[in-house]
């Protein structure tokens, strides 16, 4: 089941109740307003950004997008955008926003995108939650390997119970971790050839159950501690990250109160995450970006309120409504110049937003 659809249903129900009660929900600016925004600065402290107007906007008749789910960059500096628009599931940009190439017509549920290196060559892993597969391709779109539902685990009765949202790759040995965020909420580990190793996690509505999830939407091999890398998993509906050993043993929780983060992205000493909405804002378009330092502390929230800690605990955050361009961020990519590229889900079919680092 798609958790996003449940969240949308929740909003519509609350909107209807609010109308009956005589309460007016906020009216948001249309998308066209923000595509030409000039001199808009977002973020806090050491990480501040200027919105680059109209970056990556294409002719929607020739190269349309639907949900812009995720972005990665290859060794040549090309940025790959994944969308579930089957006229062109992959759009390849340069950093100026010019379209270089496009491919892909067979990924109706294109959702997760990971880039990996093998022997000097790069490949992509596409998580398709309609095909219920993870597909490995080369950078031109040739399919090389498919990972189907993990029947070896014994926890899936059929493929329909498996709805993968994301993958992560251990650069040390090529192991692949698949997050079944919209399905049974297990993390399944494979070797580089797609052979099953183990699984862990599972579904729980109870946030106090540390080793289970309610929408394990994203996953990352965190290599900042080179001697002891760990696995960082988004527990999205519980508004936190959970850290595990690489063999699936629970270590700790990083609370993100008010924030529904889609996946963790590592760049240097920092973790970046796109939040598609906040809990305190019961209306659409309430997303932003979170940036955490090596101590797992939020240092900046572009598009959201400033991070505040009291007695060592992060206080609940919400949308900073001075800029509505970040509607439902689904992923953030960081380039070598520290600029951000934000892909968005259910955001009026808008192209990604580029945020240029200024501080």
Number of C-alpha atoms within 10 A of each C-alpha: 14 13 16 14 10 11 15 13 12 13 16 15 11 15 17 12 12 13 11 10 9 9 11 10 13 10 8 13 13 11 16 12 11 18 18 14 15 12 11 14 18 25 26 20 11 11 16 18 23 21 23 20 17 19 19 22 17 16 9 12 7 9 16 19 27 21 23 29 25 29 26 21 20 15 10 7 13 16 23 26 26 27 32 23 22 18 19 21 27 29 21 22 19 16 17 10 17 13 17 12 14 18 16 20 14 15 24 17 23 30 25 29 26 20 21 19 14 11 5 7 10 14 20 25 25 26 29 23 26 16 19 22 24 28 20 23 18 15 17 13 16 14 14 12 13 16 18 15 21 23 13 12 14 7 13 15 11 10 15 14 17 27 26 34 32 29 27 26 23 20 13 8 10 17 21 24 26 28 32 28 31 21 26 23 26 25 26 21 25 19 16 15 12 18 14 18 15 16 20 16 21 19 17 17 12 11 15 10 10 16 20 22 30 24 30 33 30 29 28 24 25 23 17 15 10 8 7 10 16 22 22 25 27 29 30 25 21 23 23 21 24 23 24 19 15 18 13 18 14 17 14 14 18 16 19 22 18 22 29 25 31 30 30 26 21 19 15 12 13 19 20 24 27 29 30 26 28 25 18 14 17 17 19 20 23 27 31 34 28 24 23 18 14 12 8 14 19 21 18 24 28 25 27 26 18 19 20 14 12 7 6 8 12 17 16 17 21 23 27 18 16 10 20 20 26 30 26 27 30 30 31 29 24 21 16 10 8 17 18 23 25 26 28 29 22 18 19 15 17 25 24 26 25 25 24 19 19 14 12
